[in-house]
Amino acid sequence: MDDADPGLWARVRSGDEAALAALFDRHEPRLFRHAARLLTSREDAKDAVTIAFFELWRKRESVRLVDGSPLPWLLTTVANCARNLERSGRRYRVLLERTPAPRGDGAPVAHDESGVLASLKKLPPREQSVVVLSVLEGYPERDIAEALGIPLGTVKSRLSRGKARLRDELTSLEASWA
């Protein structure tokens, strides 16, 4: 990222909680935007970011850095946390639907009028993480390969497949509007 990340990361690895707080302050807005794109609830997005930083602290000895920054690892972890939160929320909603107690209307849900985010969520998780890091976050393919611990060729094929699936999905969505 920039020169501050490697220094902060060295302090985090040695157990400095203040350095973790500085990394949090530095990257939380970007990570929150990333989580908010993947989740319908702002609170779940906040939780995904918090969990990612907890995992960063817990796994600080084995985190893969890109150019001295844990940001790509954090972005991937936020995406994984978002999927887990979405899955557990879905199970919880199913359980609530089976409960005979009366329910209110609930909170309003933000809508993706373009259908792009819904199409992105339909991608397999491996393709989704590569597409998000490349297209939405702007990372080069080499950095994505390093962050995810996969070969560069795998990144390229997943990115190609993911873009093709998104293109097909959005084309069919556009046709349904006509």
C-alpha positions in Angstrom: 0.0 0.0 0.0 2.3 2.7 1.2 5.3 3.1 3.5 3.3 3.1 6.7 1.8 -0.5 6.3 5.1 -2.4 6.5 6.2 -0.5 9.7 2.8 -1.0 11.3 2.7 -4.6 10.3 6.1 -5.3 11.9 4.7 -3.8 15.1 1.5 -5.9 14.8 3.6 -9.1 14.4 5.4 -8.3 17.6 2.1 -8.0 19.5 1.6 -4.2 19.4 -2.2 -3.6 19.8 -1.8 0.1 19.1 -0.3 -0.7 15.6 -3.4 -3.0 15.0 -5.6 0.0 15.9 -3.7 2.2 13.5 -4.1 -0.4 10.7 -7.8 -0.5 11.5 -8.2 3.2 11.3 -6.2 3.3 8.1 -8.1 0.5 6.2 -11.6 0.3 7.9 -13.4 2.7 5.5 -12.3 0.8 2.4 -13.1 -2.6 4.0 -16.5 -1.4 5.2 -17.3 -0.2 1.6 -16.3 -3.7 0.4 -18.4 -5.5 3.0 -21.4 -3.2 2.3 -21.3 -4.1 -1.4 -21.5 -7.8 -0.4 -24.1 -7.6 2.4 -27.6 -6.0 2.7 -27.2 -5.0 6.3 -24.8 -2.2 7.5 -24.5 -3.9 10.8 -23.4 -7.2 9.1 -20.8 -5.2 7.1 -19.4 -3.7 10.3 -19.3 -7.2 11.8 -17.5 -8.6 8.8 -14.8 -5.9 9.1 -14.4 -6.5 12.9 -14.1 -10.2 12.4 -11.5 -9.7 9.7 -9.3 -7.6 12.0 -9.8 -10.1 14.8 -8.6 -12.9 12.4 -5.7 -10.7 11.3 -4.6 -10.4 14.9 -5.1 -14.1 15.6 -3.3 -15.2 12.5 -0.7 -12.5 12.4 2.2 -15.0 12.1 0.8 -16.6 8.9 -0.9 -13.7 7.0 0.3 -13.2 3.4 1.3 -9.7 2.6 1.3 -8.0 -0.8 3.9 -5.2 -1.1 4.1 -5.2 2.7 0.4 -4.6 3.2 -2.2 -6.9 4.8 -5.0 -5.1 2.9 -5.5 -7.8 0.2 -5.6 -10.4 2.9 -8.2 -8.3 4.8 -10.3 -7.8 1.7 -10.4 -11.5 1.0 -11.2 -12.2 4.7 -14.0 -9.6 4.7 -15.5 -11.3 1.7 -15.3 -14.7 3.4 -16.9 -13.2 6.6 -19.6 -11.6 4.5 -20.5 -15.0 2.9 -20.6 -16.6 6.3 -22.7 -13.9 7.8 -25.1 -14.0 4.8 -25.4 -17.8 5.2 -26.0 -17.7 8.9 -28.6 -14.9 8.4 -30.3 -17.0 5.8 -30.5 -19.9 8.2 -31.8 -17.6 10.9 -34.5 -16.1 8.6 -35.7 -19.7 7.7 -35.9 -20.5 11.4 -38.0 -17.3 12.0 -40.3 -18.2 9.1 -41.1 -21.5 10.9 -41.8 -19.8 14.1 -45.5 -19.2 14.7 -45.0 -15.9 16.5 -46.3 -12.8 14.6 -43.7 -10.8 12.8 -43.5 -7.2 11.9 -42.6 -5.8 8.5 -39.0 -5.6 9.4 -36.4 -3.1 8.3 -36.3 -1.9 4.8 -33.8 -3.6 2.5 -31.6 -1.7 0.1 -32.2 -2.7 -3.5 -29.6 -3.1 -6.2 -31.7 -1.7 -9.1 -29.0 -2.6 -11.6 -28.7 -6.2 -10.5 -24.9 -6.1 -10.7 -24.4 -6.9 -7.0 -26.9 -9.7 -7.2 -25.1 -11.1 -10.2 -21.8 -10.8 -8.4 -23.1 -12.8 -5.5 -24.2 -15.6 -7.8 -20.6 -16.2 -8.8 -18.8 -19.1 -7.1 -16.8 -17.8 -4.1 -13.4 -18.5 -5.7 -14.3 -16.5 -8.8 -16.1 -13.8 -6.8 -13.0 -13.1 -4.7 -10.8 -12.7 -7.8 -13.4 -10.5 -9.6 -13.8 -8.3 -6.5 -10.1 -7.9 -5.9 -9.4 -7.2 -9.6 -12.5 -5.2 -10.9 -13.8 -3.5 -7.7 -10.6 -3.0 -5.8 -8.2 -2.6 -8.8 -5.4 -5.0 -7.7 -3.1 -6.4 -10.4 -3.4 -10.1 -11.1 0.1 -10.8 -9.7 -0.9 -9.2 -6.3 -4.2 -11.2 -6.3 -2.3 -14.4 -6.9 0.1 -13.6 -4.0 -2.7 -12.6 -1.7 -4.8 -15.7 -2.3 -1.8 -18.0 -2.5 -2.7 -19.3 -6.0 -0.8 -19.4 -9.3 -1.1 -16.4 -11.6 -2.7 -18.6 -14.3 -5.4 -19.6 -11.9 -6.2 -16.0 -11.2 -6.4 -15.2 -14.9 -8.7 -18.2 -15.6 -11.0 -17.4 -12.6 -11.1 -13.8 -13.6 -12.0 -14.7 -17.2 -14.7 -17.2 -16.1 -16.1 -14.8 -13.6 -16.3 -11.9 -16.1 -17.9 -14.2 -18.6 -20.5 -15.4 -16.1 -21.2 -11.8 -15.1 -21.6 -10.7 -18.7 -24.0 -13.5 -19.4 -26.0 -12.8 -16.3 -26.2 -9.1 -16.9 -27.1 -9.7 -20.6 -30.0 -12.0 -19.6 -31.0 -9.5 -16.9 -31.0 -6.7 -19.5 -33.1 -8.8 -21.9 -35.7 -9.4 -19.2 -36.1 -5.6 -18.8 -36.9 -5.1 -22.5 
